[in-house]
Amino acid sequence: MLRTCVVYESKYGTTAEVARAFALVLGPSRMCRPEMFSEDLKSSDLFVIGTPIYNGEVAPSIRRFVETNASWLREKPVALFCTCIKLHKGRTYLTELHTFLGDEVPAVAFGGRLRTADLDRDDRNALTFYAKRTGFILQDRDLLDMKAVAAYALALRERLECIDLMPEKELRARADRFLRTHSECVLATGHGRAVRATPVDYLYADGRIYIYSEGGAKFAYLVQNPRASVAIYDHHTSMEDVRGMQLTGGVEVLRPGEPGHEEALALRGLTADEIAAFPADLNVIRITPDETVYLDTSLKKEEYAVRQVLRDRTFSLSPRQQRP
């Protein structure tokens, strides 16, 4: 499985909070400060390097780390980030690191936090001098947007997923085969702060997931948020035989008399007489995936990443990415 190493420096905790989010989203991962970096971490597949900005400069420990390791870092996928108060100047703060790694390395700035009461004496004096020299107003600020952090981390994950992809035709065939040979899943729905996961039976046909239900609390979320995820997996005895799939896509709830409902029931082999004998209306949840994540540790033997992803904005099982 592709691994990420997050190297960061943080004095008051803001950059550490951002680094933690990156480590979680880009997992499996390790996060460490520069002085804790070890030789075994050089085998990681992606490096994210984060620094706070003090007095317009990156942290000295991060500068030393990048300069010392630039020769092999230039051979790896690397992304840079900083946390700062002057967000409009954000990316320019990282210019110095680009001189070691190359201008093509992606870089992003996130808003930082400033709590004047937390500053030690040296930092307070330095910032006071900086404020007098530049007109900066020394006051408490909180510019950190964790939604922006999560979005950027997901974008990096998508980039990482382009490594060791299986050819589209083969991956699509495996995804179809996996879905056709299973019949139980966990349906995840949500709206606002409410979430729900429901074990259900499903039918897979024509690139779609069909779930049949007389009703229930899960529909309260679906009528408000017509998107859902489905998780399907095999039982495993070790980390060497893990296999599962997660599909996410748009949801249509088909009621009796609505277009597609009769055809969906026919896929299940239900006759008109059987339907008439039901004590209540039978609804159909039809999910059209736009993202399919297939996890199979046996793919290592074929020299593919164990996590393969299919994405398609036209709602069919075909990927946007191609193996380079």
N, C-alpha and C positions, 0 to 999 in steps of 0.2 A: 504494500500500500504506500502511496506517495506520502512523504513526510515533510513537515515544515519546521523550520527553526526560527523563532522570534527572538532577536537580540535587541535589548532595550536598555535605556538608562532612565531613571526617574528619581527625583528627590522628594517631591511632595505627593506623589501617587497618581497624578493624572495620566502620565505616559504609561505607567504600569497598568492602569485600567484599560487603556486602549490596546496595549500589547496582549493583555489577557483575552480581550474580545477576539483579536486576530487568532490567537492560539486555539481558542474554542472553535471558531468557524472553520479554520484551516486544518483542524486535526485530522489524523494524528499529528501531534506536534510536541515540541519542547520549547520552553521560553527560559531565557537566562540573561543575566547582565554580562557585559563583556568579560569581566574578570573570571566568570564561571564557565566560559566557553571552553569546550574540550574537543580533542581531536576527532572523536567519534561522531560529533555533530556535523563534520564536514561532508558526510555522506547524505545529508538531507537534500530533498529535491527542490525546495524553495526556501529562500531566506528573506525574512521581513526584518528590517532594521529601523528602530524607532528612537527618536531623541526629543527631549524638550528643548526649547529655545530660551536661553537666558542672555539678556543684553544683546540680542541679535545674533547669537552664535549657537552652534550645535554643542552638545555636551562633549567635553574633551575626551572622555572614555570612548564615546562612539566614534569620534574622529580618529583616534588611535587604532581602534579595532578595524575600521574600514581601510585605513592606510596600510596597516600591517598585513591584512589578509586580502588586499585588492587583487593580487595575482590569480588566486583561485576563485575568488568571488566573481570575477569577470566571466568565468566559465559556467556560472550557475544562474538560474532565474532569481533575480533579486528585486525587491520592492522597498522603497523608503517611505517613512512618514515622520512627521514632526507634530508636536503640539505647541501652539503659540497663541499669544494674545492679539498680535497684529496679523489677523488671518489674511488680509489682502496682500501681505508680503510673503505669505506662507512658503510657496515652492522655492522662492529665491533664497531662502535660508539654507536650502539643501544643495545649492550650487557647488559648494566645496566638496561634498561627497560625490557629486557627479564627476568631478575632475578625476577621481580615483576609479570610478566604476563605469563611466561612460554616460553620455547624455540620454541614451535610449532607456535607461533604467527608470521605471515608473516611480513617481513621487507624488505625495499628497500631503496637505497640511490640514490638521483638525484644530478647531478652537480649543484653547487651554483654559485652565482655571487659575485664578490669582486670589488667594486669601491672605491679606496683608498680616493678619494676626499670626499666621503660621510661619512667616518668614524668619529665618535666623538673622542674626545681626549683620553678617557679611552681605547676605542677599538684600536685606532692607537698605543698607547703605549704598550698595551698587545700584539698586533700582531707584533710589532717591536721586542719586547723581545722574542716572540715565534720564529720569523724568525732567530734571532741571535742564539738561542739555538738549533734549528733543521735544519737550512740551508734552510728553506722555503724562496722563493723569493717573497717579498711583491710587487705585481704589479696587475694591473687591470686584471680581468679574468671574462669570461662569459661561464660557462659550462652547463647551463641549457638547457635541451632538452625537450621541451613540447610535442613532439611526443612520447617520452618514457613515460612521465607522463600520457598522454591520453591512451596509450596502457595498462599501468598497471591499471589505473582506470577501463578500460573496463574489464580487467581480474577479478578485484574484483567484478564488477557488475555481471559478469557471475557466480561467486561463490555465490553471494547473491541470485541469481535467483534459486539456488538449494533448497531454503527454501520454504516449503509449496507448492511444485509442485503437480499438479493434476496427477493422474495416466495416463500414456502414451496413453492408448487406449481411455480413456474418452476425454482427451484433443484433440487428433487427430480427434475424431468424432465431437467435438464441432467446431473445426477449419473448417472442411469440410462443416458442416452445415451452418456456418456463410458465407463462401465463396459462397456457392450455392444459398443462399437467397439474395445476393446482385449482382448488375451488374454495378455499377459505382465506379470508383477509381481515385486516383491521382497518375500518373506515375512520379517518380522522377529519372532523369538521370543526369549524370555529367561527366566532363573530365577536369583535371587540375583545374583551378579556375572557370570554367564555370559550372553552374548548371541550371536545368530547372525542373519545375513541371507542368504537363499537365493533366487536367481533361479529362478522357476518359471512354468509356464503356469497359467492359471486359467480357470474358466467362471463367468459371472455369471448367476444366475437367481433369481427370486422374492426379490430384495433381499438375496441371500446370495452369498458367494464360495465356490466349490468348487475345491479343489486335490487332484489325484489323484497318489498316490505309493505305491510298494512299500515304503517305509520310509526310514530314515536318521537322522542325528544330530538333526535338527530335532525329531523326536518325543520325544527325551529331555527337551527343555524343555517341550513341550506337555503331557506327562503330569504335569508338576509345576506348570505354570502355564497354565491353559486360557484364555489371552488372547494375542492377537497383533495385529500391525499389518501392513498391506499397502500398498506404495507403487507407484503406476502413473504414468507420465509420458510426455510427448512429447519428442522431441529438439527442441532450440531453438538458434537462431543468435544471439539477443540477448536482453536483458532485456525486450524488448517483445513477445516471443512465447512466454513461459513458460506452460506448462499442465500440471497434474498433480493427483494426488489421493492422499490418505492415508486409509485406513480402519482403525479400531481396534475390536475387539469380542471377543465370547466365541467360544471354539473348541470344536467337537465333533469328536472323531476317530471316524469310523465304520468299523468292521471288518466283514468278511463275516459275514452272518447277523444283524447288529445292525439295529435299526429305522433306517430312512432310507438304509441303504447301497444297497440294490437300486434305490431311486428315484433316488439320486444318480448311479449308473452309467447309468441310463436317460437322464438329462439329457445325458450325454456321447455317447449313441447307441450304447453298448456292448451287444451281445447276449449272451445266456447262453453261446453257443458260443465267442464271442470271449474272454469272461472265463475259461471253462474252459481255454482254450489258453494262458493266461498262465502263466509259470513260477513265479509267486509270487502271494500274495494282494495285491489292489489295495485300498489304504486310501483313505479320503476325509477330507480336512480341510475341515470346513464352518465358515465364519466368518460370524457374524451381527453386522453393524456396529452399534455404539451411538454412534460418532462418525465423521463423514465430513468431511474438510477438502478443499475444492476450491480450487485456486489457478489463476487465469487472468488474466493481465495485460490481456487485451483487454476485461475488464469495466470498466476505467476509462472507456472510450468510452461505456458505458451508465450512468455515474455511480454504479456500485456499487463496494464494496471489492473488491480483487482476491482477497482471501482470504475465502471463504465457508464457514460451518460448519453442519453438520446434527448435532444431537444428539438421541438418543432412548433413554430407559432401558427402553423396551419392545422394543428390538432391531428397529427398522425404520427405513427411511430417511425420517424426518420430523423437523424441527428443533424444539427447545424454544423457540428465540428467534423473535421476529417483528420485522420492521423497524418502528421507531417511527414 
